């Protein structure tokens, strides 16, 4: 999985992305979060029900 995450990181960098926000679901967020936090402002968001998002 790490090679794919590295490709994603390179792609985000090429698009000049500075902030990455991901949803915390189970433990699936951990590998991409830990990889990306060194290069981007990385936020971990808590899951909300769709009706609470405006």
N, C-alpha and C positions, 0 to 999 in steps of 0.2 A: 504494500500500500504506500510506502514512503516515496517510491519513484513518482507515483501519480500526484502525491501531495507536493512534491518539489516542482513538478510541471505546472500545477495550479498556482503555486507561489510565484513562479517566473511569469506566468500569464498575467496574474494580478499586478505584478510589478510593471510589466510592459504597458498596462492600461493606466498606470500612475495611481492605482488604488492606494490609499493611506490608512483606511479603517476597514476592519473586517468584523462583522457581527454574526454570531452563530447562535442557534438555539441549543440550549442544554437539554438533551434527551438521553436518558440513561448514561452510558459511558462513551457513546459514539463521538462526542465532541472532543474528547481528550487528544487524540493524535493530531488532528488538524490544528487545534488550538495551540498546542505546545510547539508545533512546527512554525506556525505563522506569527506567534507572538514576538519572535525575535526581529521580524522585518516590518510588522504592521502594528498599528494601534488596534488591539484585539479585544473585543467585548464579548462577553458571554451573557446571553439574554435568557430570562426565564420564560417558559411557555405560558401563553395566555389563551383563553378561548377566543375564537375569531370575532365574536360579537363585541369584545372589549377593545378591539383595535379600530381606531378611527382613521 
